[in-house]
């Protein structure tokens, strides 16, 4: 974050792509920007969750940088 001068993320979209009583798939995308509003990168990511006795736990993540 510091090396890229990442300040915040804008245009974030996150939705649950699929869910049942045991697993969930979430897809998120957005644009990471600096304080001066210049674009660092655009990304999309996939997160996989499984339900355990202690609640939902992420077990896989895969991200792709688009710019």
C-alpha positions as CSV (number, residue, x, y, z in Angstrom):
1,X,0.0,0.0,0.0
2,X,2.7,2.5,1.0
3,X,4.9,1.8,-2.1
4,X,2.0,2.5,-4.4
5,X,0.7,5.4,-2.3
6,X,-2.7,3.7,-2.2
7,X,-5.2,6.0,-0.4
8,X,-8.6,4.4,-0.9
9,X,-10.7,2.3,-3.2
10,X,-13.6,3.6,-5.3
11,X,-16.3,2.2,-7.5
12,X,-16.4,-1.0,-5.4
13,X,-18.9,-3.6,-6.4
14,X,-19.4,-6.7,-4.3
15,X,-22.0,-9.4,-4.7
16,X,-22.7,-12.9,-3.5
17,X,-22.4,-15.1,-6.6
18,X,-23.7,-18.2,-4.9
19,X,-24.5,-19.4,-1.4
20,X,-25.9,-22.5,0.3
21,X,-25.8,-23.7,3.9
22,X,-22.2,-24.8,3.6
23,X,-20.4,-22.6,1.1
24,X,-20.4,-19.1,-0.4
25,X,-18.7,-17.4,-3.4
26,X,-18.3,-13.6,-3.4
27,X,-17.0,-11.5,-6.3
28,X,-15.7,-8.0,-5.8
29,X,-14.2,-5.3,-8.0
30,X,-13.0,-1.7,-7.7
31,X,-10.4,0.9,-8.5
32,X,-7.5,1.7,-6.1
33,X,-6.5,5.4,-6.2
34,X,-3.9,7.7,-4.7
35,X,-4.8,10.9,-2.7
36,X,-4.5,13.0,-5.9
37,X,-7.2,10.7,-7.4
38,X,-4.8,9.1,-9.9
39,X,-5.6,5.5,-10.6
40,X,-3.2,2.8,-9.3
41,X,-5.0,-0.2,-10.6
42,X,-8.4,-1.8,-11.3
43,X,-9.1,-5.2,-9.9
44,X,-11.5,-8.0,-9.6
45,X,-11.4,-10.7,-6.9
46,X,-13.1,-14.0,-6.1
47,X,-13.5,-15.1,-2.5
48,X,-14.7,-18.6,-1.4
49,X,-16.1,-19.2,2.1
50,X,-17.0,-22.3,4.1
51,X,-19.2,-22.5,7.1
52,X,-17.5,-23.9,10.2
53,X,-18.6,-24.4,13.8
54,X,-17.2,-21.0,14.5
55,X,-18.8,-19.2,11.6
56,X,-17.9,-18.4,8.0
57,X,-14.2,-18.7,7.1
58,X,-12.5,-17.7,3.9
59,X,-10.6,-20.6,2.3
60,X,-9.7,-19.3,-1.1
61,X,-9.0,-15.9,-2.8
62,X,-8.0,-15.1,-6.3
63,X,-7.5,-11.6,-7.6
64,X,-6.7,-10.2,-11.0
65,X,-5.3,-6.7,-11.7
66,X,-6.8,-5.3,-14.8
67,X,-4.7,-2.1,-15.2
